[in-house]
Amino acid sequence: IIRDEKTGLISEDSFPDIAAEKLNALRAKGEDANFTLVKVPELNELAHSLGKDVGNDLVSQISAQLKQHSADGDSAAKIGEDGFGIVHDASADIEALKAQIIAISKKSDPTGKGIEIETATTNVADSDAAGEDIAMGLIFTINKFRKTEGRDFSMQGLCDSLGSLATEASKYNSMFDKAIGENNFKPVFHPIINIQSGEIHHYESLVRFNMNDFDESPYEAITYAEETGRIHEFDIAMVHKVVEWLNTKPRNSNKYRVAVNISGNSVDKPEYVNALHALLKENIWLKDKLMFEITESARMSDLESANTFIQSLRKQGYHVCLDDFGAGAASF
């Protein structure tokens, strides 16, 4: 289990699988299997104003309350900047939890004001989603929760949609399995033009899925893969497809140079990095024909490892660039 350093709670990356296991165990026993989102937008500001020691103590006390009210006393997670998630049964009193957190914050706050707290709960036992799909639904829910930081939205509506998100995840999962497992997709090549000379500098490889299997746009499929941590599977499959295509072209010609996309999430995955290096080692003729574009739709969490990966490609003679710079996670 990976834990959040500041709170000691389960990290948001580890939480979906652990939470799904707990929820499914409660469902199997015929008990209420509840998932609650907790939003405390003023906690960080208050903790910072109190100074390091007192602020850390405040966060620790609140984290302890969240764990105490969760299943098995350890089913609470830190989500985003100002959110938490807990799995619990019917015995957990969420209103009492709210009251205790407010009381703790008032006691720590020199003004006596304390902080506001918002919660939303859904009973997964009422969902028709299969047990193995709950984790994917939680990933969707957590990602949507994180993306709404600082915005007005319905937490209860988000919680209530967990079941439908799990069903949606199941649909995408099966389609994605088929697309990758049966090579049911193809690359198409978009020319990138030198605006001064008008000549084609290289081609960017884009994906098209078999529409008999995938009734959604490529964008929806790729977004699903990024949000559920499966994008590295597709990224390496796409490189193989492009290499197969390049292998049909004359190796003594520089006419065909192709850039393939790499998600920021894939850069963090050893499975992807190792598989890519193995492929390049087996095909050293790709050096002048293959380029890499890191997409901005996902942030790279470990910049040091990302830099090591990028520099390793450049040392081998491969160009690395940013796709749609400034339109996503990066900016000047």
N, C-alpha and C positions, 0 to 999 in steps of 0.2 A: 504494500500500500504506500503510495506517495502522498506525503502530507504537506499542507501549506505551512511554510516556515513560521509565519507570524502568529497564526491561530492554533496550529497543531491539529486542525481538522483535516479531513480527507481532501486532497486536491481535486479540482474540477475535472482534470483529465482521468483520474482514477475512479471518480465517483459513479459514473453511469453503470459500469459493470458491477460494482459492489452494491449499488442501490438496487439494480435489477434483481440481483441474487437475493437480497433481503426481501424485496417486494414479492418476488415469486414464492419464497419460502412462506411468507405470511398468507399468500393466496392459497397455497397448497394445504395449509392447516385450516382453511375456511375462515380466517380472521380478516378484519379490515386491513388493507395494505395501503397506507396513506403516504402521499408525497406532498411535502409542503415547501413552498418557496418563501423565503424571508428576505425582505428588503429593508435595510437600515441605512438610508442615504446620508445621514448626518454623523455616522459613527466615526469615520476617518477624520473628519474635521474636528470633532470633539477630542478624540484621542491625541491628535497632533497638538491641540491647544493646551493639553494637560502636561506636556513634556513626555520624554521617552519612557521613564519608569512607570509613572501613573497611567499614562496612555496604554502601555502594554498590559498593565494589570487590568484595566477596564476591558480590553479586548479578550484577555484570558478568562475573565469572569463570564462574559457573554458567551464565549465559545464553550465553556463548561456547562452552561445552561442548555445550549443547543444539543450537546452530546447527551446530557442527562435525559432530555425528552425524546431522544431518538431510539430506534430499535437496538437492543443489545448494548446501549450506552455508547455506541461508536458508529453511528450511521448519519453523521452530519458532515457537510462539506462547505468549503468556502467557494463561492461562485462570483467571479468578476470582482469589481472594486467594492461594491457595497451590498452584496447579496450572499445568501446562504441557502442550502437545501438540506432537508432532513427527511429520512424515512422513519415512519413510526406506525404503531397500531392504534386501536381506538382508545387505549388507556392514556395516551399522551394528551394533556390539556394545553392546546395551543394558545388559548386566551390567557392561561396562567403563565405560559412562557413569555408572551408579550408583556404582561404586567411585571414580571420579574426583570426583564431586560430594561424596561423603562425605569424601574425602581433603582437598578444598579447604576444606570446612566445619570439619574438625578442625584444620587449620592456622590458620584464622582464630579459632577458638574458644579463649579463654584457658584454659578448663577442659580442652580437648582432647577433649571429648565429641563434638562435631560434631552432625550432624542425621540423622534417619532419612529414607528415601526409598522410595516405593512406585511401581511401574510396572505397566502392563498393556498388552499388544500384541495387535492383531488384524491378519490379513492380508486386505486388501480384495480381493486378486486371487482369493481363494476365494469371494467373494460373487457371488450371482446378480443383484445390483442393477445397473440400468442406470447408465452413467457419469454421466448428468445428475442422477441421484437421490442420488449420493454426498454432494454438498454439503448437501442437505436432511437426510440422515441424520447428517452431522457436526454440523449445527446442533442437532438433537435430542439427540445424544450430549453435546455441550458444555453445553447447557442443563441436562441431567440431572446432569452432573458438577458444575456450579456449585451446583446446588440441594442437593447432598449434602455441602457443606462442613460439617465438624464432626460428621458423622454416620457411623455404621458402614455400609459398603456394599461390594459386590464390584466393584472397578474392572475386573477381568477380565470379569465378567459384563456390565458396561456396554459394554466394548470389543467383546465377542463379539456384542452385540446390534446393532452398527452396521449390518450388512447388513439385518436385519429392520426397523430404523428407517428405512433408506433406502427399503425397499419400502413401508413404511407412509406415508412422506412422499410417495411417488409417487401412492399412492391418494388421499391428501388433496388433493394438488396438482391432480389431474384433476377431482376433485369440486368443488373450490373454483373452478377455472377455469370450470366449467360453471355453477355457482351465480351467479357474478358476471357472466360473459359473456352468459348467457341470462336474467338477472334471475330466476333460479329460487329466489327466497326472497321472503318477505313480512314486513312488520312487524305485530306485534300490540301492543295498547296496554293497559298495566297502570296502573290509576288510583292516583295518589298522594293520600292523604287528609289533610286538615287535622284533626288529632286533637282540636282544641278545638271546631271548628264542625261537623265531620263532612262538610264539603263537599270535592268533588274540586278539588285545587289545580292539578294538571296530570296528564298521562299520560306514563309512561315507555315508550319504544319498545323492544320486544324483537324478536328475530328467530326465524322459523321457516323451516327449509329444506324443500324438496320431498323428502319421505322416499324417493321413488323414486330420487333421485340421491344423497342423503346418508343413509346408514344409521346415522349417529352422532348424538349429541345436539348441540344448538347449542353447548353448553359446550365439547365436544371440538373442534368446528370452529373456534371462536374461539380456543381455546388453541393449536391448530395454527397459525393465522394469526399470532398474536402471537409464537410461538416461531420462526417462519420468516421474520418480517419482512414479512408480506403483509397485516397487519391494516389498514394505511392504505387499501388497495384496497377492503376491505369497508366500512370506516367511511364513506368518501365515497359509496359505492354506497347505503348505508343512509340517508344524509342525503337523497339524491335521491329514494329511495322515500318517505320521510316527507313531503318537499315535495310530491310528486305527490299524496299522500293529503290533505294540508292544502289543496291547490289545489281539491279537490272540495267544500270546506266554505265557508260564507259568510264573506267577509273582514271583514264588519262585526260579527262575533260573537267574543267572547272565551272562548267555551265550550271551544274546542279549542286547548289549549296542550300541546305535546309536547316532551319532553326526549329527545335522542338521545345515545348514548354515544360518547365519544372515548377510544380507548386512549392510555395514556401514550406508547406507541411512535409513534402517529400524530402526536402533538404535535411530535415531533422530525423529521417528514418534510416537507420543503418541498413535495413533490408534493401532499400532503394539504392543507397550510395554504393554498397558492395556489389549489387547486381549490375549497376551501370559501369563501374570500373572493370568488372569482369568482361562485360560486353566490349568495351573499348579496347581492352588488352587483346582480345581475340580478333579485333578488326582494326588494326592500326592504320589501314588505308582510309579510315573515316576522318582523319585529322583535318583535311582541307575541305571536307564536304558536310560536316555536321557542326551545328552551333547550338547553344542553349540559351533559352530565355526564361528567367525566373519571374513567375507571375506575382502580382501584388494582391491577389484575392485573399491570401492568408499571410499573417505575420510569421516571420521566422523567430522562434522563441529563444534559440541558442545562437547568438550572432557569431560567437567565436568558432563554433563548429561549422556554421554556414560559411564563414570566411575560409576556413581550412578546406572545405569542399570546393568552393569556387576557385581558390588558388591552385588546387590540385588539377582541376580541369585546364586552367590556363597554362600551367607548367607543361601539360601534355600537348599544348598547341591548339586548344579549343577556345573559341570565342564565347564569352558569357556576357549577357546583357539583361536589362530589365524590360519586361513586357509592359507596355502602356504606363510608363513611368509617371507617377504623380496621380494616377487615376484610382489607386487602391490604397494599400497599406503604407506606401512610402510617400515622402514629400520632400521638397527642398529644405 
